[in-house]
């Protein structure tokens, strides 16, 4: 097909009355183009946009130049930057914000609740007076879906709960047009029940016979018309994942729901193969030789890639010389190469319970850049000198090569610390002494960091045990033992040292890991919540008061609720070149440097460090770093949501045939609809509806977060220990409903059920020694 004829077909296609805005890849499928024609199509679209014949709408949907939004507003091309925001690609959103401010409107992200209503969270908030979320009743959502950026008209009156409320009047940007759900048939038509609480009603898909779709199959749909309160949604099925409940379908469901990346493109794999061919395993003339130093790695037992290694020695003046050696991924992933473009597109590796979706092909991540024992590997080494009290006094960095002497896992280090004598015969004297010294220095650094004001939350991380088909056999909560803390302290020290050296010593703009302080409003609400629990507390505007509170509740029933409340009061840590520090770590300069195999921001920092070592000034463009930071933050948050959602889905699938099973639980939240509780030993959250509580009329006290009835002892608070029974499980909606059996005293905690009721199978609940969780997530990874 000639360029001229394709241009004519394209313009004719997008100007048809039935055309709906679509991405170039979708248009290519609609026009039935081959691979070469698809490349030509992309070039034509860009040219026609420059000529003003086409425009990009929200999410890069292609639209004719005369296109209007569903609310009649003309769609304009999105400019590349905006002087007010200082962030490329954000002008359209900030333009919408400015327009809204003048009309008593708000532009923000819509979050829909399972009950049908939702809230709009403002895109931009006033630093001095935090903008409260705007309540949107179910009948005023119109066609907005969870995660969409919307414009809402604020009501002149607050609702009966005194909440600021409003009505959505425009969808500014769709989060996605693709959803995952379960195929159903009613009458002569097919419908899809979309997973979660995205829509209140099933979406019509017509005749799905062409896809060989059967009832109860999990499917991926492309939304053609979003549903409203008054109109049924319409979609087309684009992929059938398989029967609901079949092995592996739950993982495919999450992969498609969150649009996680699939196989690597051919040019990326070819680039990785070429890097393997070039690597000869020799030292090289530009690298400092650390192969004679005793170096070890400490990772999870299931880890397949090892990107950090440690060396440590004592100097004659009594100081410590810590070497943090990080895989030199930048040596293999060259800037603007196919490997680099794909890594930036992915942003991060995704660690699902039964598989890893890596940022880099395994040729790089599990071989060339992996610091495997007894093999020469290229690294970037940060060498930090600490005085006897653990204060850093000097930092240097090198392009280097190491040879790891031993690979440890966390369990081995914990066993070593508990029984050194048994390990003395298993290790060489140098490795044995190294581990002892590592523990000594790490605990000094940890005490110093916590004393300086770093806030450390105690939040459970669920680790599930799977069989060969990916089904749950049991679950545990991962403990943050001293083996984890050793590595965590050294990685934190390296990240801070690199950030200080780049930002302070060299005055470069860098891609930082920032964490903004909580807003005064959130801290005020946290203080009121804690005091309502009966816990002695001054204003939590002081970080040291927050630390004291966490330490005070450690091991108490209120601990989980307090830690979650503190977390919810916090901002999210993100990537940005803005120089505002890291609140939780209480660190003025902090970046991510230690995991370039799995995080793109670390690779950006590696390239800057490499340029400085080589005597070049690195590229430190603030706007470019802002754009990379925004993208990587969004991709990281997507990965975290996918990981959590799949863990929950697998746990609910495990419980689906165990209605009647009884467990202990602890109340973690109290609302008007009932009590949210975390079960034990299976760490999954569920709702105890208010109808399941002893018969009474209950009043919710929002300040104390308690439900109080008129009858004696009918009071339920956060932290209460309960005995519960599985009443209903709906994996598709991610819902677990529990029945309350009784409130337990601390003494009764281990006896949640009476002898006449169905008991949990403790044998099934016990995790096997080998967990298939392949995540190499350590406590430090998300900081």
Secondary structure as the mmCIF struct_conf table of DSSP 4:
data_model
#
loop_
_struct_conf.conf_type_id
_struct_conf.id
_struct_conf.beg_label_comp_id
_struct_conf.beg_label_asym_id
_struct_conf.beg_label_seq_id
_struct_conf.end_label_comp_id
_struct_conf.end_label_asym_id
_struct_conf.end_label_seq_id
HELX_RH_AL_P HELX_RH_AL_P1 UNK A 3 UNK A 14
TURN_TY1_P TURN_TY1_P1 UNK A 15 UNK A 15
BEND BEND1 UNK A 16 UNK A 16
TURN_TY1_P TURN_TY1_P2 UNK A 17 UNK A 18
STRN STRN1 UNK A 22 UNK A 22
HELX_RH_AL_P HELX_RH_AL_P2 UNK A 24 UNK A 30
TURN_TY1_P TURN_TY1_P3 UNK A 31 UNK A 32
HELX_RH_AL_P HELX_RH_AL_P3 UNK A 35 UNK A 50
TURN_TY1_P TURN_TY1_P4 UNK A 51 UNK A 52
BEND BEND2 UNK A 53 UNK A 53
STRN STRN2 UNK A 54 UNK A 56
HELX_RH_3T_P HELX_RH_3T_P1 UNK A 58 UNK A 60
STRN STRN3 UNK A 62 UNK A 64
TURN_TY1_P TURN_TY1_P5 UNK A 65 UNK A 66
STRN STRN4 UNK A 68 UNK A 68
TURN_TY1_P TURN_TY1_P6 UNK A 70 UNK A 71
BEND BEND3 UNK A 72 UNK A 72
HELX_LH_PP_P HELX_LH_PP_P1 UNK A 73 UNK A 73
STRN STRN5 UNK A 74 UNK A 74
HELX_LH_PP_P HELX_LH_PP_P2 UNK A 75 UNK A 75
BEND BEND4 UNK A 80 UNK A 80
TURN_TY1_P TURN_TY1_P7 UNK A 83 UNK A 85
TURN_TY1_P TURN_TY1_P8 UNK A 88 UNK A 89
HELX_RH_AL_P HELX_RH_AL_P4 UNK A 91 UNK A 101
TURN_TY1_P TURN_TY1_P9 UNK A 102 UNK A 104
STRN STRN6 UNK A 105 UNK A 112
TURN_TY1_P TURN_TY1_P10 UNK A 114 UNK A 115
BEND BEND5 UNK A 116 UNK A 116
STRN STRN7 UNK A 118 UNK A 122
BEND BEND6 UNK A 123 UNK A 124
BEND BEND7 UNK A 127 UNK A 129
HELX_LH_PP_P HELX_LH_PP_P3 UNK A 130 UNK A 133
STRN STRN8 UNK A 134 UNK A 136
HELX_RH_3T_P HELX_RH_3T_P2 UNK A 138 UNK A 140
TURN_TY1_P TURN_TY1_P11 UNK A 142 UNK A 143
TURN_TY1_P TURN_TY1_P12 UNK A 146 UNK A 147
STRN STRN9 UNK A 149 UNK A 154
HELX_LH_PP_P HELX_LH_PP_P4 UNK A 155 UNK A 155
BEND BEND8 UNK A 156 UNK A 157
TURN_TY1_P TURN_TY1_P13 UNK A 160 UNK A 161
STRN STRN10 UNK A 165 UNK A 173
BEND BEND9 UNK A 175 UNK A 175
BEND BEND10 UNK A 177 UNK A 177
STRN STRN11 UNK A 178 UNK A 186
TURN_TY1_P TURN_TY1_P14 UNK A 187 UNK A 188
STRN STRN12 UNK A 189 UNK A 194
BEND BEND11 UNK A 195 UNK A 195
TURN_TY1_P TURN_TY1_P15 UNK A 196 UNK A 197
BEND BEND12 UNK A 198 UNK A 198
BEND BEND13 UNK A 200 UNK A 201
HELX_LH_PP_P HELX_LH_PP_P5 UNK A 202 UNK A 202
STRN STRN13 UNK A 203 UNK A 206
HELX_RH_3T_P HELX_RH_3T_P3 UNK A 209 UNK A 211
TURN_TY1_P TURN_TY1_P16 UNK A 212 UNK A 212
TURN_TY1_P TURN_TY1_P17 UNK A 215 UNK A 216
STRN STRN14 UNK A 217 UNK A 225
STRN STRN15 UNK A 228 UNK A 228
TURN_TY1_P TURN_TY1_P18 UNK A 229 UNK A 230
STRN STRN16 UNK A 231 UNK A 231
STRN STRN17 UNK A 234 UNK A 243
TURN_TY1_P TURN_TY1_P19 UNK A 244 UNK A 245
BEND BEND14 UNK A 246 UNK A 246
TURN_TY1_P TURN_TY1_P20 UNK A 247 UNK A 248
HELX_RH_AL_P HELX_RH_AL_P5 UNK A 249 UNK A 257
TURN_TY1_P TURN_TY1_P21 UNK A 258 UNK A 259
BEND BEND15 UNK A 263 UNK A 263
HELX_LH_PP_P HELX_LH_PP_P6 UNK A 264 UNK A 265
HELX_RH_AL_P HELX_RH_AL_P6 UNK A 266 UNK A 278
TURN_TY1_P TURN_TY1_P22 UNK A 285 UNK A 286
BEND BEND16 UNK A 287 UNK A 287
STRN STRN18 UNK A 288 UNK A 289
TURN_TY1_P TURN_TY1_P23 UNK A 291 UNK A 292
BEND BEND17 UNK A 293 UNK A 293
STRN STRN19 UNK A 296 UNK A 299
TURN_TY1_P TURN_TY1_P24 UNK A 301 UNK A 302
STRN STRN20 UNK A 308 UNK A 314
TURN_TY1_P TURN_TY1_P25 UNK A 316 UNK A 317
BEND BEND18 UNK A 318 UNK A 318
STRN STRN21 UNK A 320 UNK A 327
HELX_RH_AL_P HELX_RH_AL_P7 UNK A 329 UNK A 332
BEND BEND19 UNK A 333 UNK A 333
TURN_TY1_P TURN_TY1_P26 UNK A 335 UNK A 336
BEND BEND20 UNK A 337 UNK A 337
HELX_RH_AL_P HELX_RH_AL_P8 UNK A 338 UNK A 346
STRN STRN22 UNK A 348 UNK A 348
STRN STRN23 UNK A 350 UNK A 352
TURN_TY1_P TURN_TY1_P27 UNK A 353 UNK A 354
STRN STRN24 UNK A 355 UNK A 357
BEND BEND21 UNK A 359 UNK A 360
HELX_RH_AL_P HELX_RH_AL_P9 UNK A 362 UNK A 363
HELX_RH_PI_P HELX_RH_PI_P1 UNK A 364 UNK A 368
TURN_TY1_P TURN_TY1_P28 UNK A 369 UNK A 369
BEND BEND22 UNK A 370 UNK A 370
STRN STRN25 UNK A 373 UNK A 373
TURN_TY1_P TURN_TY1_P29 UNK A 374 UNK A 374
BEND BEND23 UNK A 375 UNK A 375
STRN STRN26 UNK A 376 UNK A 386
TURN_TY1_P TURN_TY1_P30 UNK A 388 UNK A 389
BEND BEND24 UNK A 390 UNK A 390
STRN STRN27 UNK A 392 UNK A 403
STRN STRN28 UNK A 404 UNK A 404
STRN STRN29 UNK A 406 UNK A 409
HELX_RH_AL_P HELX_RH_AL_P10 UNK A 410 UNK A 418
HELX_RH_AL_P HELX_RH_AL_P11 UNK A 420 UNK A 424
TURN_TY1_P TURN_TY1_P31 UNK A 425 UNK A 426
BEND BEND25 UNK A 427 UNK A 427
HELX_RH_AL_P HELX_RH_AL_P12 UNK A 429 UNK A 452
TURN_TY1_P TURN_TY1_P32 UNK A 453 UNK A 453
STRN STRN30 UNK A 461 UNK A 466
TURN_TY1_P TURN_TY1_P33 UNK A 468 UNK A 469
BEND BEND26 UNK A 470 UNK A 470
STRN STRN31 UNK A 472 UNK A 478
HELX_LH_PP_P HELX_LH_PP_P7 UNK A 479 UNK A 479
HELX_RH_AL_P HELX_RH_AL_P13 UNK A 482 UNK A 500
HELX_RH_PI_P HELX_RH_PI_P2 UNK A 501 UNK A 505
BEND BEND27 UNK A 506 UNK A 506
STRN STRN32 UNK A 512 UNK A 514
STRN STRN33 UNK A 515 UNK A 515
HELX_LH_PP_P HELX_LH_PP_P8 UNK A 516 UNK A 519
HELX_RH_AL_P HELX_RH_AL_P14 UNK A 520 UNK A 532
TURN_TY1_P TURN_TY1_P34 UNK A 533 UNK A 534
TURN_TY1_P TURN_TY1_P35 UNK A 540 UNK A 541
BEND BEND28 UNK A 542 UNK A 542
HELX_RH_AL_P HELX_RH_AL_P15 UNK A 543 UNK A 553
TURN_TY1_P TURN_TY1_P36 UNK A 554 UNK A 555
BEND BEND29 UNK A 556 UNK A 556
TURN_TY1_P TURN_TY1_P37 UNK A 557 UNK A 558
HELX_RH_AL_P HELX_RH_AL_P16 UNK A 559 UNK A 569
BEND BEND30 UNK A 570 UNK A 570
HELX_LH_PP_P HELX_LH_PP_P9 UNK A 571 UNK A 573
STRN STRN34 UNK A 574 UNK A 576
BEND BEND31 UNK A 577 UNK A 577
STRN STRN35 UNK A 582 UNK A 582
TURN_TY1_P TURN_TY1_P38 UNK A 583 UNK A 586
STRN STRN36 UNK A 587 UNK A 587
BEND BEND32 UNK A 588 UNK A 589
STRN STRN37 UNK A 591 UNK A 591
BEND BEND33 UNK A 594 UNK A 594
TURN_TY1_P TURN_TY1_P39 UNK A 596 UNK A 598
STRN STRN38 UNK A 599 UNK A 599
HELX_RH_AL_P HELX_RH_AL_P17 UNK A 600 UNK A 613
TURN_TY1_P TURN_TY1_P40 UNK A 614 UNK A 615
HELX_LH_PP_P HELX_LH_PP_P10 UNK A 617 UNK A 619
HELX_RH_AL_P HELX_RH_AL_P18 UNK A 622 UNK A 655
TURN_TY1_P TURN_TY1_P41 UNK A 656 UNK A 657
TURN_TY1_P TURN_TY1_P42 UNK A 659 UNK A 660
STRN STRN39 UNK A 662 UNK A 671
TURN_TY1_P TURN_TY1_P43 UNK A 672 UNK A 673
STRN STRN40 UNK A 674 UNK A 680
BEND BEND34 UNK A 681 UNK A 682
STRN STRN41 UNK A 685 UNK A 689
HELX_RH_3T_P HELX_RH_3T_P4 UNK A 690 UNK A 692
BEND BEND35 UNK A 693 UNK A 696
STRN STRN42 UNK A 699 UNK A 701
TURN_TY1_P TURN_TY1_P44 UNK A 702 UNK A 705
STRN STRN43 UNK A 706 UNK A 708
BEND BEND36 UNK A 710 UNK A 711
TURN_TY1_P TURN_TY1_P45 UNK A 712 UNK A 713
STRN STRN44 UNK A 715 UNK A 717
TURN_TY1_P TURN_TY1_P46 UNK A 718 UNK A 719
STRN STRN45 UNK A 721 UNK A 730
TURN_TY1_P TURN_TY1_P47 UNK A 731 UNK A 734
STRN STRN46 UNK A 735 UNK A 743
HELX_RH_3T_P HELX_RH_3T_P5 UNK A 746 UNK A 748
TURN_TY1_P TURN_TY1_P48 UNK A 749 UNK A 750
BEND BEND37 UNK A 753 UNK A 753
TURN_TY1_P TURN_TY1_P49 UNK A 755 UNK A 756
BEND BEND38 UNK A 757 UNK A 757
HELX_LH_PP_P HELX_LH_PP_P11 UNK A 758 UNK A 760
HELX_RH_AL_P HELX_RH_AL_P19 UNK A 762 UNK A 765
BEND BEND39 UNK A 766 UNK A 766
HELX_LH_PP_P HELX_LH_PP_P12 UNK A 767 UNK A 768
BEND BEND40 UNK A 769 UNK A 769
TURN_TY1_P TURN_TY1_P50 UNK A 779 UNK A 782
#
